[in-house]
Amino acid sequence: MKVKDVGIFNEVADDFNDGRSFYDQKERGVGEYFWDSLIADIESLFIYAGIHSKKFGLYRMPAKRFPYAIYYEVNDEIAYVIAVLPMRRDPAWIKNKLKGRS
């Protein structure tokens, strides 16, 4: 299904900043690459929204270059990005982070 717009929840900015900080601690500059890569993944929702499997009641799109998942929902031809979270975390932690966002 094609969407006309992509909306991003405010909490996603915190998710991005956490990821950027984590990768910048590993090696300088990787945080910016993380940021740019995830933005490109989110922009791909204009084409691919709705084709991903659901986890915790939301669509989950794996990021292409980092072990992160983009959680989103589709309403009225708009894909709403709810969270961008590391896939290597405990599923209970992920579920708790998603609680209350959608």
Number of C-alpha atoms within 10 A of each C-alpha: 12 14 17 12 14 19 14 14 14 12 14 18 13 13 14 19 14 16 22 19 15 14 18 16 11 10 9 10 12 17 21 15 15 23 16 13 16 23 13 13 19 24 14 12 24 18 12 16 24 20 13 14 10 14 11 12 13 20 22 23 23 19 21 12 11 14 12 20 20 22 26 27 19 18 8 8 14 17 25 20 25 22 26 27 23 18 15 10 11 9 11 9 11 17 13 10 13 18 10 8 13 14
